[in-house]
Amino acid sequence: MALSDIEAAVAAAARQAGRDPASVRLIAVSKVQPLDRVTAVLDAGHRLFGENRVQEAAGKWPDLKARYDGVELHLIGPLQTNKARQAMELFDAIHTLDRPKLAKTLARLAQEAGACPDLMIQVNTGEEPQKAGILPGDADAFIAEARAMDLPVRGLMCIPPVEETPSLHFALLAKIAARNGLDALSMGMSADFETAITFGATHVRIGSAIFGERVPG
């Protein structure tokens, strides 16, 4: 599906939910995609991209940012504390703040640098033991803890369990965000972004529907 088709579908879902289409940002997830596919999307005018791994982003995006003005890069995959400094230099936003140790590391680095990317806290809405994220019952306390460190927490992120109805998880994330005064909701991917928009998503993360299936390498 072409980028323009996805943009149109995002806008239509927003309008159907009674929202301004401009309130939903489309993150083109470029992880493990060949460079020619990424540059094709850049050439089409898109400027907001998501990457899962710091190392892959570091090998790809500095050159692309030098060639294309206005690129915004978001980290949507897990962040190891030993990659935090590099991530803060590479990314404009990090969607996967998921544990106190990482929060403390980011806070220390932000104090040193005098700046910090926008942050979203990953919530493990399905309470899946194999998945990263703060448990829903711990979310309020962790949000308060991160704010007390002067971290720029803008919102929340989730990845619903594959076998469960995503709307339940989107609704839960929106509820946690609302009671904590957070405006940004990073939720919804290629298969469920329209549902996510109905529940208030401000950032949808779409990869395969834009680029085609990933090419491992």
N, C-alpha and C positions, 0 to 999 in steps of 0.2 A: 504494500500500500504506500502511496506517495506521501511525502511530508505534508503536502497541501491537504490531502484527504484527512490525515490525522488532525491537523489544525482545525479543519472544518468540523470534525466530529467532536473535538474538545469544545469548540465554541457552541455547537448545537446542544451539547449536554449541559453546558452552563446556562444557556438561555432557557432550556426546558426546566431547569431547577430554579428559575427566577433570579439568576445571577448574571452579573456583567462578565462576558467572556474574558475581559482583561484581568479578572480576579484569579484566573487559573493559568499557571505557568507550565509550559510543556518542557520537560527535561528529556532531551534526546540521549538515551543511554548508549554510549558508544564503546562500552567495554568489549574487548575481544572482537572488534570489528576492523576489517581491512581499511587502510588509510584512504583508499579511493572512495569508499562508501562515506567516510566521515567528511572528506573534503566536498563530496557532492552535496551533503546537507548544509555545510558551511556556504558553499556557492549558491545555494537556494535562499540564503539569507538568515538561516537559523543561527542563534548565538548562545543558547543555553544547553550545556551538555553535562552528563553524569558519568562518572567513572567509579568502578568498584575497588580498584587497587592503586595505591599511591605509586608503586613502582611503574606500572603500566602508564599511568598518567604522566609521570615524570619523563618517560621516554617519548611521549607523543605530543604533549600540549605546548611546551615552551616554543617549539618551532611553529606550530599552528597559530599560537597567539601572536607571534611576530608577523605572520602573514595576514591574519584576519583581525580587524579591529573589533573591539566590543565583546570578545568572547567571555562568557561567565561559566565557571567550572565548579560543579558540586560533587563532593565525595558521598556516594550512596552505599558504599560497602564498608566492612568492618575496618577499624583503625587500631593498629597496634601502637602502644605508647612509644615504642622506639622509632616510629615513623611520624610521630605527631608534629615535630618541628618542620619536617619536609612537607607534610600535609598543609600546615598553616601557611606555608609560602606558596603552595601551588593552587589551593582551592579558595573560592570565594565563599563557600558554605560547606559545612559538614553536617550530614543528616544522621550520623550514627554515634552520637554521644550516648554511651550505653552502660557506663560503670563509674563509680567514684574515683578509681585510680586514674582513669583517662581524664576526668574532669579536673582533677588536681594538676595533672601534667599540662593540660591546655591552659589552665589559669596561670601557672608559673611561666609558661612560654609567652602568654599574652602580656604579662607584666613586663617581661624582658623586652618584648618587641614593641609594646605600646599599641598593639592592635590585635584583633582576633577575627577570624571568619565568623559569619553568622552560624549559629548552632541550632540543630534540632536534636531532641532527645528521642532515641529509639525505644519504643515501648513494645514489649513482647506480649501483645494482646492475647495470644493463644496460650500463653504460659507453657510454651514448648521447651523442654529441657535442652534440646540441641540448638536452640536459636538464641542469638544475642538479644539483649534489650532489658530494660527495667521492667519488672513485673507491675501490672496495673495497680496493685495495692501499695506499691512503693513509689509510684510516680510523683505524687504530690510532694512527698518529702525530698525526693531527689531533685525535683525542679527548684524547690526552695534552697537546697544545698548549693546547686549550681549558680543560682542567682546571688547567693551570699558570697560567692567567689568572684563576683562581677563579670561572669561569663555572659555573652550576648545570646541568651536562649530565646529564639524566635518562635519555636513551635515544636511539634512532635512528628514522629515518623513511625510507620508500622508496615509489616509484611504479614498479611493474614496467613493462617495455615492453608495449605493447598486444598485440603479436603473439606474445608468448612466454608459456609456462606460468608463472603467478604463483608457484606453490609453490616453484620453484627460487630465486626472488628472496627470498621470505619466509624460506626456510631459511638463505640466505646472510646476511640481515640479523640473524636470530636468533643465528647463530654468531658474528658480529662483536660483537654486544651481549654475549653470554655471556662471551667471553674478555676483555672489558673491564669486566666487572662492572656492566653497565647493565641495568636492569630493565624500562624502558619501550620498547615497540615500537609505533610508529604505522604501521600497514600494513593494507591491506584497504579496499575501497570497495564501492559498491553491488553490483557484479557478482561480487566475490570475497572478501567479508568472512568468510564461513564457513570458507574455506580458510585465510585469514590467522589466524583464531582457533585453528585446528588447529596452526599453527606458532608460537603464542605471542603473538599480537597483544594488546596491552593497550589500544590505542586504535584503533577502526575509524572511518573517515571516510565517512559515508553522506549523500548529498544527494538525488539524484533519487528513490531508493526511498522517501524520507520525504515530500519536498515535491512530487514530480512533476518533469517536465522543467524545466530552467532557462528563464527568460524574459529574454533579453538586452535591455539597455536603457541 
